[in-house]
Each structure stands twice: as structure tokens, then as C-alpha cells.
């Protein structure tokens, strides 16, 4: 499988958000910092270098559309996991 850079985001957190949206839609993806070293991701963000999000070449346009839709959705209209809402109410 051939992978293409979808985009670079500014932080590990932004990469996780993008990956979550893509994976929820069934699009395989990976970040260029994947691995056990979360400290590396933080250091990379502080260095000013973005985190690359990669998808299979044949899914590139679909992935772009997913991220466009995600970014155009107001935060209060984003779909949240029911388990997350239950945990929030328990606090």
C-alpha cells in the first residue's frame, strides 16, 4: 500500500483528532510520530515542525473531504462518544 501525506498539523493533539475522524470513517491513517514516545511528539510540536498525517494514496481525496467536514462543523455539533458523556456526568 502506498501512503501519501494528507497534511501536517501543529501538534500531537491535532493529529489525534484528525486520526480519530479518519478512522471513524474507515480510512486507514498514521502519523509520522507514531510510536511509544509521547515525549517525542511534544518535543516535535515545540520545535515548530508539524506532525504529518498519512493516508493510503487511493483514499487521499476521501480523507480531505472528511477533514473539511470536520473543520466546518461547530464544536457543539460534533458527535461525541456516549461513554465520554457518561463519564463527564459522573464527575
Order of alpha helices (4+ residues) and beta strands (2+ residues): beta-alpha-beta-alpha-beta-alpha-alpha
